[in-house]
Amino acid sequence: MKALITGITGMVGSHLADYLLANTDWTIYGMIRWRSPLDNIQHLLPIVNRGKLINGDLRDEQSLKRVIGNVKPDYVFHLAGQSFPRASFDAPIETFETNVVGTERLLDAIRWHATSATVHVCASSEVFGRVPREKLPIDENCTFHPASPYAISKVGVDLIGRFYAEAYGMAVMTTRMFTHTGPRRGDVFAESSFAKQIAMIEAGQIPPVVKVGNLKSLRTVADVRDAVRAYHMLLTVNPQRGAYYNIGGRYICEVGDILEHLIDLSPMASSIRIVEDPERLRPIDADLQVPNTSKFHSHTGWSPEIPFEKTMADLLNYWRDQVKVRNFLVR
């Protein structure tokens, strides 16, 4: 069996590759762009006798046809895309082109060149956006109210995935994953930026100040390693064509609580100050992110296993290790 992971160099893609290599006998193909940083998969290079990296770009239709035609995957995990909500306010067209049109191109290539593939299309909990408190926890039928160009793009991704399942009979499943984090999380995301700044403070690289955005947003946190286990189960436990699921953790807190927990893990906790940075604030925010995951749990039996405390400790230790060997700017 052959699995294709788009976005293998990202946090989720790299952890999914780890999981599949450890828990299946599949051959793993990772789609990368020629300029993709390989830091997150250095430990996998080369993937000896278990697959290879293959060049492809969601914005290049011919490259996707070549990738799908050459690999002919049995499973596709579509994780690639522009994934940072804040950046989408500055580059909405690029976000739409990459996420929406790119997903259309990929699924059309699969339609013609790997018709029997079982496909995971990764949307996002951001599609729900501004949810009234009385609608919590958010189930799959909650109305979409996207609060960023990124979220709008993921509405398109979600609907395109379901369209291909219904119109062409393809085995496409869609997920709306809520906040998930852990080692290798990009520093443009709040909790990872906090951990990076704390690690830099501990190393004496910056003053003892952590810059923050909106700390009042409510989040439900899962570990990325639980997330990729869910994605594997999505495609292997009685997959249902056209199904769509909310997936997320159990630990509910405000973003400020995540920050306080990370600071408490530091020996310099007493000297660290918190300063709001206007550049880190979104024009509008999806501020109530609490999922109802009963549909996915009932279908697959999946539930999160890794506690919040381990996720945060591993995230901070990841950045401590990175700071030891690299010079960073604060983002």
N, C-alpha and C positions, 0 to 999 in steps of 0.2 A: 504494500500500500504506500502511496506517495501523498505527502501533505505539502502544500504551498502556504507559506506565511508571508503575506505582504506586510511591510513594516517590521521586518525581523530585527532591525537595529534599534528599535525603540525599547522602552522599559517593558511593555507588555509582550511585544514580539520576542524579545530575547528570553524572557522568563517562560514563555510558551515553548520555545525551542528547547530550553532546559528540561521542561516537564515531558515533552514528547520523546526526547532522546532517552530519558530515564524510565519512562513508563509504557512505551510502545516499541515495536520493532519496525516502525514506518521509516521510509526514506524521507528526509526533511529537505525541502528547498526553501531558501529564503530570498525574497525579491528585494533588491536594493537599488538605489540610484548610484551612479558612478561616483558621486560626491558624498555619499552617506558616510558619516563617521561610524567607525566599527568598534568603538570603545566597549559597548555593551556586549559584544559577542567575541571579543578577543579570545576568551577561554574556549570558544567553539571552533576556532580557526586552526587547521581545516577541520571540517566535519568528516572525519575519516570514515569512508565506506557507508556513510549514512545520509549523503546528500551533498548539496552544494549551494553556493550563492549564485544568483542569476540576476543580471541587470534588467531593470524595467522601471517604468515611470508612469504614474497614473495620468499624467498629462500628455502621454505619447501613445496613441492608439496602436500603432504598429508594434511598439515594443511589448504591449500587453498581449497582442495576438501571438507574437513570437514566444513569449514566456509560457502562455497557456498551451500553445501548440506543441512546444518542445517538452514540457513537463507532463502534460496530460494528467493533472492531479486527481486523486480520488477525494481528497479533502482540501478545501481552501479556507484559510482563516484570514479574512480581510481586515487588517488592523492599520494599514497605512493611511496617512492623511495629515492635514494641518490640524493639530490637536489642541492648540492653545486659545481659549476663548478671548483673552485680553488682546492678543495680536490680531484677532479677526476684525476688531474695530478699525484697525489701521489698514488692513489688507483684506477687505471683504471679498473682492472679486477673485483674488488668488485662492481664498478659502473655498468659495463656491466651485471654482474650476477644479481644484484638487479633490475636494470631498464629494461633491455631487456629480459633476461630469466624469470625474475619475472613476467613481463607483459604477456609473452607467457603462463606461468603456470596459471595465473589468468584467462585469456580469455579461455583457454582450460577447466578449471574447470567450468566456466560459460556455455560454449558450451554443456557440458554434464549434468550439474546439475541445470541450470536456463536458459533454452534456450530462454525463452520469455523476459528476462531482457533487459532493455534499458541501454546502457553502455556509460559512458564518459571516454575516455582515454586521460589523460593529457600529451601532449608532451610539447614543449617549443619553444619560439621564438629563442632560441639558435640554433635550427636546421639550421637556415639561416646563422648564423656565419658571415663570412667576406663578406658583401654585398657592391658592388660598389655604390657610391653615386648616380649615374644616375638611379639606380633601386629603389630608394626611392620614395614614401612609399612602403614598402614591401607587396606584395599581396601573396595569397596562392600558386601561381604557380612559385614564385621566386625559383631559384636553391638552393638546400641545399649546404652549404659550412661550415660545423661545425668546430668550433675553439677550442674544448676541448674534452677530452674523455666523459665528461658529455653530451655535445652536440651530439656527435656521438651516445651515448646511446639513446638519445631522438629521433634521426632519426629512430633508430630501433623500439622504442616504437610507433612512428607515423605510420610507415609502417606496423607493426604487427596489430595495431588497424584496419587499412584499409583492410588488408588481411582477417581478421576474418569476416569483414562485407561482403566482396566480395565472399570469398570462401565458407562460411557457412551460409550466409544470416542472420547474427546476426545484431541486431540494435546497432551498435557501431559507435559513433561519436568521432572525435579527435579534440582537440584544441591546438593552439600554442599561449599561453598567453604571452604577453610582460610584461615588468617589472611591478610588483604589490607588494604593501607593505602596512604597517599599523601596528597597535598594534599586538604583538606576533611574529613579524618578527625575525627570527634567527639572532644572532649577527655575523654570518659569512658573511652576505651580507652587501655590502658597506654602504648603507644609514642607516641601522640599527646599524652597528658598529659605525658610526659617532654619532648617537643619544645616544647610550650607553656611548660612551666616554665623550660626553658633559655632560650627567647626572652625570657621575662619577667625572668629573671636578667640577661641581656645588656642589657636596657633599663632596668635599675635599679629595676624595679617590685617585686621580692621579694628577700629575702636569697638568697645562693648555696647553697640547699638544695633538692634534688629529692626529693619524697616518693614512695615506691614501695610496691607490694604484693609479691606473690610473684615473685621474680626467677628462680626455678629452673625454671619451666614451660618445656618444650621446644616450640618453635613452628617452623613452616615458613612463611616470609614470601613473599608475592607482592605485586605492585604492582596497585593498583585498575585501572589502565589496561589491564593484561593481563587482569584479571578480566572487564571489560566486553567486551573483544574475544572472550573465550571465550563469554560469554552470547549475543552475536550469532551466533557460529558454531553454538551449541547449537540455535538455532531455524532456521538456514538451511542447514546442511550435513547433508543427508539426515536430518532429524529423525525419531526413533524414538518412537512413542507409548508412554508409560509408562516410558521409560528413565530411569535415575538414575545420576549420575556424581559422583565425587570430583574436585575441581579445586583446584589449589594450586601454589605455587611450588617452587623447588628449594633455596632458602637455608634451612638448618636451624640453629637456634641457640637458646640460652636467652633468656628475656626480659631477663635481666641483660646479655647481650651486645649486645642492641639499645640498651639504655641507655648502655652504655660507648661504643658507636659514635657515638651522638648527642652525648654529652659531648665526645668527641674532635673533633667538628666545630666546637666552640665555642672562641673565643679566650679564654674564661674557664674552660677545662677544669680548670686546676690549682687553682682556688679553689672548685669545686663539691663539696659534700658530699651523700651519699646517706643518707636516713633512712627507715626502714620506718614506714609509717603503717597501724595496725591496721584502719582504716576501708576500706583498699583491698584487704584480704584477703577472699577468698570462703570460706564455710564449708567447701566442698570445691572442688577445681579439676580441670579437664580438663588434665592436665599433660604429656601426651605426644601432640602433634599433628603427626604425620608422615604425609602421604598417599601412597598409590599412585595415580597419575593415569594409568596406562597405558591404561585403558579409554577415557577421553575422548580421549586423544592418538591412540589407534588409530582411533577413529571419525571425528575431525575434523581431525587433524593439528596441533591447537593445542599450543603449548608456550610457557612464559613467555619474554619477551624483555628486559624491563627489569631491570637488575641491582639488587641490594639497595642498593648504595651510592647509586645515583641516587634510589631511592625514599626513602631516609632524608634525603638532602640536600634533596630537594624538599619533604618533610614539614616539616623544620626551617625552610626558607625560607618556606613557607606561613605558619607561625606567627610568624616574624619580621615578615612583612608585616601580619598581623592585629594584632599587638601595637602596631605603629606607629600604627594608626588607631583602636584601641578599647581600653577599659579592661576588664580581665578579673579575675575571681576565679579562684583555683586550685581545680580540682576533681579 
